[in-house]
């Protein structure tokens, strides 16, 4: 943990008197993970930011036990701050932990996705940014780290292609639909110049002119989900990536092409989405086909 977070350092010193060095190191790592995600002092975080952190860990596929351990460490830290009077309440007390056993969240339906995108309406700089962000996340299936890491020249608007620097520094080109390209074009022309007070290279900027963070992207989607009438706790950047892949496969895209667009090194990782797509097709079939629906018993007796 960086020395720039003095409250955490003082807390770890108090732990050393009653916990083993191994336990103290575990607390240090868990609190450092939150510090790295938010890029701010842990003592200053809010319950909404903690929920975004939990959603991020779920999206990254961390085990439920790992998430529970990290949240437990954060709760203990804030209990200490409440005890010494630094905080009035524990913001981690109400954070909901994920259920065990789920590997992929249920993708948004195409209609739900459109509602989420339509919720990012408006002509203010931040509204234009939010629209471009949600269009990029869904339209290109980017990881949240890839989206916030895009530079302003990372989208070729004329060719409608996103140049993405993925895991391991591997670069890939992902096609972009016309609505997404238009949203980025409007943001670059009418929104971003009003946010760019520091001459930053990043495409997506926050209200203060700095680079938009992963935590900021999570909070934007939560706000849009609430406005769209969706469950805010369910919607996060990685869910749009899931939806991107699922909708492509449901539309007939081949698995290898989807793998390349997602930037998966292993085809087996992409194959997980076929199970989601197959399940959705089964649900539609049994809900829609006349001979698949459960028949009501006939009132007449057999002849």
N, C-alpha and C positions, 0 to 999 in steps of 0.2 A: 504494500500500500504506500502510495506517495506521501511524503511528509507534508504535502499541501492540504491534507485532510486531518487536522490536529485532533478533532473529536474522536475519530476512529483510533488514532495512535494512543490517545489517553485511555480509551476503553480497553484496547489490547493490553496495555500495561496493567490495568486492574485485573484482567483475566489471568495474567501470568502468576498472580499470587495464589490462585486456587485451581487452575487448570494445567494440564500437561502441555509441554511445548508443542506436541503434535496437534492438540485441540486448538491451541491459540493460532497455529499456522492455518488450520482449516477455516477458522473464523476470518482470518486475514484474507484468505483467497476468496471466500464467499462475499465479503464486503468489497473487496477489490473488483469483483465481477460487476457489482452494481455501480461502483464508481466509474468503471470503464464504460458501461452502457450509457450512463447519464452524463458523463463528463462534468460532474459537479460534486460538491461535498455531500457525502451520504446523509449527514445530519439535516440537510435542507430539503430532502426529497418529500414529495407528497404521496398520498395514497394512490392517486391516478397514475403517477409515474411508476410506482411499484407495480401496479396492475399491468402497465405496459411492459415492464421488465419481465414479468411472469409470462405474458403473452409471447414475448420475444423468445424466451427459453423454450416454450412449448413449440413455437414455430420452427426452432432449430432442431427439434427432435430430442431434447434432453430428457432423460428418464424422470418420471414423476418423483422418484425418491431423491434425485439430485436437486430438483426444483424445491421440494419440501425442505431439504436440508439448508439450502441457501436462504429461503424465506425465514426459516427458524433462526438462523444466525442474525438476520436483519431485525427480526422481532426482538431478540435478546438485546441487541444494540440499542434499540429505541426504548426498551424497558429501562435500560440503564440511564438513558438521557432523561426519561420522565422522572426517574428516582432522584436524580441530582438536580432536577428543576430546569434543565436546558430546553426540554420540550414539554408542552402541556398535555399532549396525547400521543399515543403510539399509532402512526399512520399505517403500520404493517398489520395491525390487529385484525382489520376487516378484509385483508387481501384473500381472495379465493384461490385455493390451490387446484390444479388440474386433476381430473379423475384419472385413475390408472388404467392402462390397457389400450388407450386409443393411439393409433399410429398416424392416421391422416384425418384431419378435420373434414366434416362434410363441406363440400365445395358450395359456393354460392350458386344459385340457379342463374341462368342468363337474365331473367327478369329482376332478380335481386341485385345483380351486378349493375344493370342499367339504373336502378333506383339509387344505388350508391354513387354512381357517376353523376347522375342528375342532381344529387344533393350538393355537389361541388359547383353550384351555379353562382354567378355574380361577376362583377367587373372590377372589383378591388384588386390590388396586387396580390394579396394573400389568397383570394378566391381563385384567381387565375392560376396561381402556383398550385393550389390544392387540386384543381381540375387536371392540370398537367401531370401532377404526381400520380393520381389514381389512374389516369389513362395509361401512363407509362408502366405502372406496376401490373395492371391487368393486360394491357395491349402487348407488352413484350415479355411478361412473366419474369420480371427481374426479382432477384433477392433484394431485400431492403438495403443492404450494404452496397449493392451494385447501383441502386437507384440514387441514393444520397451521394455516392461517389462519382456520379456522372459529371463531366465538365460541360460547360455551356455549348461547346462545339462537338459534344459526343453524339448528337442526334443529327443525321443528315436529312434535313427536311425535304429536299427535292426528291431524294431517292427513297425516303421513308424507311430508314435503317438506323438502328441504334448500335453504336460501337461500345461493347460492354467488356470491362476488365473483371473477369470472374475469379473464382478460387484458384490459388496457385499462380496468379498473374496471367492466366490464360485469357486471350482475347477472343471474342466471338461477335458475329454480326447477327442481329435479330431484326426481322422485318417488323414494321410498325404500320398499323392501319391508318386510314385517312383521318378518322376522328381524333386519334391520339396525336398524330402529327400536327393537326390543326390546333389542338389544345396547347401543344408545346410552342407552336409559332406565335399564338396570341400571348402566351406568358412571356416569351422572349421580347416581344415587341411592346407590350402594354403593361406588363406586371413586373418583370425582373428589374428593369431600369430603376424603378422606384424603391426596390429593396437593396440594390447593390451600392451600399455606401462605402464599402471597403475594397472594391475592385477584386472580388473573389473570383476564382476560376470555376467554382462549382455551379452546376445548373440550378440546383434548388437551394434557395437561401431562406433564412428565418427572418422574423420581423426586425431584428437588430442588424441585419446585413451580414451575419455570419453564415457559415455552411449549415444547412439543415441536418440535424442528427437523426440517428435511428429512432431515438426516443421521441423526437419531434414528429417523425413520420407516423409512429404508432398513435400518438395523440390526435393527429389530424384525421386518421381513419376512424378512430373512436367517435370523434365529433361528427363526421359525415354519416357514420352508421346510425347514430342517434337521430340525426336529422332525417335520414331515409326510413326510419321506423324499423331498423334492424337491431339485433341485440348487440350493443356496443362491445361487450366482452368477447363476443365471438369473432369480430372482424379485426383483422390485423394484416400487415403487408403480405405475410407469407400465405394467407388464405387467398389473396388475389393470384398469387403464383400457382396455388393448387387449382384454382378455378380456371386459370389460363390453360393449364395442361389438360384438365378434365374436359373442358369445352372443345379443345382441339381434337381430342380423341373421339369424343361423341360426334364431332362433325366429320369424322372419317380420316383424320390425319394419321400418317403412319408413325409407328413408335420411334423409329430412328430419327425422323425429322424433329419430333418433339424433344427427344434426347438432346439433339444439337442446339435447339433453341433454348432449352433450360440450362445447358452447360453442364450436364451430368457426365462424369467420367465413366460411370458404369451404367450399362443399359438396364441392369436389374433395379437401379434406383427409380428409373422412369417407369418400369413395369408396375410399380405400386399403383400408379394412376389408372391402369387398366382395370384393377379391381373396383375402384371407385366408379369408373365409367360403366363397367358391367353391371354393378349394383343399381345404378341410376336407370339403365335400360330395363332391367328386370322390374323395377318399381313402376316405370311408365307402362310396361307391357301388362302387368297384372292389374293396374288401375284402369287401363283403356280398352283392352281387347275383350270383346263380348264373351268369348269362350274361356277367358282366363279369370273373369270375375266369378266370385262365389255365387252359385245359383240359389234362389230361394226355394224351399220345398214346395212342391205342388199340392194344391188342396184336393185334387182328384185322386182317387185310389186306382191302383193299376188294374188294367182290364183282365 
